[in-house]
Amino acid sequence: MARLYGYQGIELFHEDLLDIAQQLPGGATAENELEAAHIIRQLCHARRIAILCLQPFAHYEGLLDRQQHSRRLDKLSFWFQLARVLRTDIVQIPSSFLPASELSEDRSLAVADLRKVADMGLQEQPPIRFVYEALCWGTRCDLWEQSWEIVQAVDRPNFGLCLDTFNIAGRIYADPAASTGRTSNCDEAVRESIARLVADVDVRKVFYVQVVDAERLAQPLIKGHAYYNEEQPTRMSWSRNCRLFYGEKDRGAYLPITGISKAIFHGLGFEGWVSMELFNRRMSDEDAVVPEELASRGAVAWEKLVKDMKLRVDSPAQERVTASL
């Protein structure tokens, strides 16, 4: 379906690779994970679809448990092997959302940890790049400004930024637990954030962009709501259930994604991979039509984004839209 609807690449979740490995004789061994990577690579190659990245290398930076930190580095070394098989050179690191009791308050420790992985990546042939993303429910890093400060502090050529319109707006504009669905100063916060984005960010350090919206809920996402999960931050539960593609106003999309996108594509002048990243409750349905339904909706959203942003797309080979479905 991705190929049918014109996608040029995918973001690959390690969980999906692991799922294939678990179905092979012997289960999820290291050898079977590598075999699963070969299977996925062959599927994508046959359809002329690139694998943009392997993700998410989560819950790594700033761990108070340094033994766990060492185990995560061992896992990363194996991910490098997977990346080589997949023929991708990017590993995505989302900001950690572990409980605050498990994460250091000292940002310098997080920076040192991330500098360590960047240096490991530089030793690989070809080098591995890392893209860091601030999740709007992150424990120590939940704003793009904080992620940009971290990228600058890490100061490595292979360590860059992912700008995600949902996570930007989901933190400063949206509040799914509020009756209005918005923060109290949402419009001003977005204006100021966009101005900082254009003024401060070096576009050469933006490795790729994710463009996505989300639905405004009829009722606050609090205890008793169908999507409420006491084990998750509210914005995470909202994200998992309610994201929408760009421009899907008819489905309840309400975030200021157009303004944020203009800041990225015109203010910064970003050119590169654009991911129509989606998480939504519809994705858990096992109906046979789901893959095509979502692929087609994403393609419509991409065309609308190209039109609204007046993006230059000279030929299909130069389109850089990915599926994260």
VOGU-3710 file (C-alpha; in Angstrom, 3 decimals, decimal comma):
1> marlygyqgi> 0,000/0,000/0,000  2,883/2,373/0,713  4,267/1,800/-2,758  0,839/1,969/-4,381  0,180/5,385/-2,888  3,557/6,865/-3,730  5,492/6,703/-0,488  9,239/6,805/-0,991  10,260/5,461/2,405  9,272/4,173/5,808
11> elfhedlldi> 10,348/4,730/9,367  10,897/1,260/10,810  9,911/0,475/14,369  12,122/-2,085/16,039  8,986/-3,647/17,554  7,822/-4,590/14,053  11,187/-6,110/13,217  11,042/-8,025/16,481  7,564/-9,286/15,643  8,883/-10,883/12,456
21> aqqlpggata> 11,837/-12,377/14,344  9,476/-13,933/16,891  7,661/-15,776/14,102  10,851/-17,456/12,873  11,974/-20,857/14,215  13,681/-20,274/17,550  11,925/-16,996/18,283  13,458/-13,569/18,826  17,142/-14,475/18,885  19,787/-12,071/17,678
31> eneleaahii> 20,240/-14,194/14,568  16,510/-14,074/13,854  16,424/-10,308/14,335  19,126/-9,999/11,690  17,157/-12,360/9,449  14,043/-10,249/10,026  16,048/-7,179/8,992  16,998/-8,967/5,759  13,339/-9,852/5,122  12,202/-6,261/5,663
41> rqlcharria> 15,010/-4,899/3,516  14,083/-7,255/0,668  10,397/-6,315/0,906  11,264/-2,625/0,733  13,897/-3,013/-1,989  11,454/-4,872/-4,227  9,053/-1,939/-3,889  11,729/0,760/-4,251  11,043/2,009/-0,731  13,885/3,365/1,369
51> ilclqpfahy> 14,183/2,687/5,099  14,706/6,117/6,579  15,525/5,081/10,125  15,362/2,450/12,821  13,525/3,592/15,912  12,873/4,238/18,740  16,065/3,864/20,757  14,123/4,946/23,814  14,753/5,591/27,506  18,499/5,994/27,207
61> eglldrqqhs> 19,738/9,435/28,175  20,178/10,489/31,796  19,489/7,108/33,421  20,318/7,025/37,127  20,829/3,261/36,855  24,207/3,196/35,121  24,148/-0,573/34,732  21,006/-0,154/32,677  22,843/2,562/30,749  25,588/0,074/29,877
71> rrldklsfwf> 23,034/-2,504/28,779  21,433/0,052/26,486  24,806/0,727/24,861  25,232/-2,999/24,257  21,816/-3,000/22,599  22,820/-0,037/20,452  25,871/-1,907/19,162  23,499/-4,602/17,943  21,224/-1,984/16,383  24,201/-0,880/14,315
81> qlarvlrtdi> 24,275/-4,376/12,829  20,562/-4,175/12,104  20,985/-0,752/10,498  23,656/-2,063/8,155  21,376/-4,888/7,022  18,471/-2,449/6,587  20,756/-0,014/4,753  19,738/2,907/6,872  22,145/5,295/8,548  19,752/6,877/11,077
91> vqipssflpa> 18,694/5,787/14,559  15,986/7,883/16,162  16,127/8,743/19,875  12,947/10,148/21,442  13,236/12,026/24,704  12,755/9,699/27,653  9,427/9,540/29,443  10,524/7,244/32,244  9,407/8,292/35,748  11,327/11,271/37,084
101> selsedrsla> 12,695/9,046/39,866  14,689/7,107/37,239  16,180/10,094/35,426  18,841/12,539/36,505  17,907/16,197/36,791  21,413/17,052/35,576  21,128/17,807/31,864  24,881/17,479/31,478  24,543/13,735/32,146  21,972/13,397/29,362
111> vadlrkvadm> 24,235/15,371/27,032  27,226/13,186/27,922  25,164/10,045/27,301  24,002/11,291/23,910  27,495/12,402/22,980  28,615/8,853/23,740  26,196/7,306/21,233  27,113/9,923/18,646  30,798/9,061/19,034  29,966/5,360/18,729
121> glqeqppirf> 28,074/6,104/15,544  30,998/8,028/14,082  33,171/4,936/14,456  30,862/2,899/12,229  31,452/2,508/8,496  29,439/4,136/7,109  28,790/6,402/10,106  25,454/6,171/11,920  23,508/9,364/12,449  21,129/10,039/15,332
131> vyealcwgtr> 18,003/12,151/15,271  16,738/13,416/18,623  13,086/14,293/19,156  11,343/16,021/22,041  8,136/14,165/22,907  5,432/16,434/24,270  5,114/14,102/27,272  8,864/13,710/27,832  9,998/13,775/31,461  13,023/16,095/31,183
141> cdlweqswei> 12,687/17,195/27,559  9,220/18,026/26,228  9,854/21,157/24,128  11,637/21,454/20,794  13,719/24,242/22,349  15,107/21,808/24,906  15,916/19,230/22,225  17,689/21,902/20,189  19,758/22,926/23,214  20,730/19,286/23,677
151> vqavdrpnfg> 21,689/18,875/20,013  23,877/21,965/20,248  25,479/20,744/23,459  26,190/17,273/22,038  27,946/19,075/19,183  28,574/16,152/16,864  28,105/16,183/13,071  26,029/12,988/13,165  23,645/14,151/15,903  20,662/16,177/14,743
161> lcldtfniag> 17,064/17,102/15,300  13,668/15,750/14,352  10,994/18,452/14,265  7,545/16,927/14,784  4,584/19,268/14,337  2,412/17,187/16,651  4,916/17,179/19,493  5,563/20,909/19,087  1,883/21,858/19,143  0,887/19,062/21,490
171> riyadpaast> 2,929/20,608/24,277  2,369/24,378/23,932  -1,025/24,589/22,208  -2,984/21,486/23,160  -4,106/20,205/26,530  -6,280/17,109/26,057  -7,157/17,110/29,768  -8,706/20,581/29,527  -12,322/21,208/28,533  -11,164/23,544/25,746
181> grtsncdeav> -8,511/21,117/24,494  -6,044/23,994/24,624  -3,537/25,594/26,946  -4,461/28,956/28,410  -2,020/30,990/26,292  -1,907/28,718/23,253  -1,894/31,237/20,415  0,773/33,453/21,945  2,897/30,430/22,829  2,814/29,190/19,239
191> resiarlvad> 3,685/32,600/17,798  6,659/32,954/20,121  7,806/29,379/19,534  7,674/29,768/15,740  9,690/32,976/15,949  12,360/31,240/18,028  12,402/28,278/15,670  13,104/30,418/12,628  15,627/32,604/14,431  17,602/29,958/16,317
201> vdvrkvfyvq> 17,650/26,598/14,526  20,365/25,697/12,018  18,420/23,856/9,318  21,498/21,748/8,535  20,952/20,033/11,883  17,343/19,111/11,087  17,691/15,562/9,766  14,011/15,003/9,012  10,545/16,379/9,752  7,301/14,733/10,851
211> vvdaerlaqp> 4,043/16,464/9,916  0,886/15,354/11,702  -2,163/16,805/13,463  -4,523/15,461/16,139  -8,189/15,491/17,035  -9,823/17,684/19,626  -11,732/15,507/22,062  -15,355/16,150/22,923  -14,611/15,438/26,590  -11,424/16,037/28,609
221> likghayyne> -9,063/13,078/28,676  -9,271/12,419/32,388  -10,126/9,398/34,500  -13,257/7,785/33,104  -12,477/8,703/29,483  -12,206/5,756/27,081  -8,602/6,675/26,226  -7,468/7,350/29,780  -4,586/5,188/30,992  -3,368/5,811/34,510
231> eqptrmswsr> 0,031/4,362/33,572  0,602/6,898/30,784  0,980/10,680/30,678  -2,233/12,195/29,318  -0,595/13,552/26,184  0,848/10,106/25,447  -2,590/8,457/25,656  -3,960/11,195/23,405  -1,096/10,716/20,962  -1,568/6,969/20,726
241> ncrlfygekd> -5,294/7,247/20,044  -5,980/10,542/18,358  -3,352/11,642/15,884  -4,608/12,629/12,436  -2,960/13,331/9,123  -2,272/16,879/8,011  -5,395/18,753/6,962  -7,973/16,291/8,287  -10,254/18,989/9,673  -13,278/16,850/8,902
251> rgaylpitgi> -11,996/14,330/11,446  -11,482/16,930/14,167  -7,919/18,099/13,513  -7,376/21,405/15,282  -3,692/22,010/15,925  -1,889/24,972/14,261  0,083/22,647/11,999  -0,051/24,891/8,930  1,726/27,745/10,713  4,343/25,465/12,224
261> skaifhglgf> 4,914/23,782/8,852  5,382/27,140/7,148  8,019/28,021/9,731  9,850/24,771/8,975  9,597/24,765/5,179  9,746/28,496/4,487  11,193/30,099/7,604  13,985/27,535/7,955  13,994/26,470/4,318  14,003/22,781/5,204
271> egwvsmelfn> 14,475/20,336/2,333  14,610/16,618/2,985  12,573/13,714/4,241  9,028/14,446/5,426  7,216/11,776/7,423  3,428/11,629/7,676  3,729/9,959/11,075  0,501/8,562/12,455  -0,619/6,855/15,628  -4,362/6,328/15,980
281> rrmsdedavv> -6,838/3,898/17,517  -7,867/2,889/13,987  -4,465/1,227/13,596  -5,348/-1,435/16,159  -8,337/-2,579/14,084  -7,672/-5,805/12,180  -9,956/-4,964/9,251  -8,301/-5,873/5,953  -8,996/-2,389/4,607  -6,982/-0,553/7,272
291> peelasrgav> -3,580/-0,494/5,494  -5,024/0,924/2,275  -7,319/3,319/4,117  -4,454/4,846/6,063  -2,012/4,825/3,161  -4,523/6,646/0,978  -5,337/9,193/3,685  -1,640/9,869/4,173  -1,165/10,376/0,446  -4,039/12,869/0,345
301> aweklvkdmk> -2,489/14,697/3,299  0,885/14,834/1,527  -0,654/16,354/-1,603  -2,439/18,929/0,515  0,798/19,751/2,330  2,642/20,172/-0,992  -0,083/22,513/-2,219  -0,438/24,535/0,981  3,311/24,928/1,473  3,973/25,390/-2,253
311> lrvdspaqer> 6,681/22,763/-1,981  8,831/22,058/-5,002  8,560/18,412/-5,984  10,093/17,996/-9,435  9,591/14,261/-9,912  8,474/11,196/-7,946  12,106/10,259/-7,347  12,572/13,525/-5,497  9,506/13,187/-3,298  10,500/12,494/0,264
321> vtasl> 7,381/11,345/2,033  7,485/8,422/4,440  4,983/6,213/6,145  5,155/5,566/9,862  2,058/3,432/10,077
//
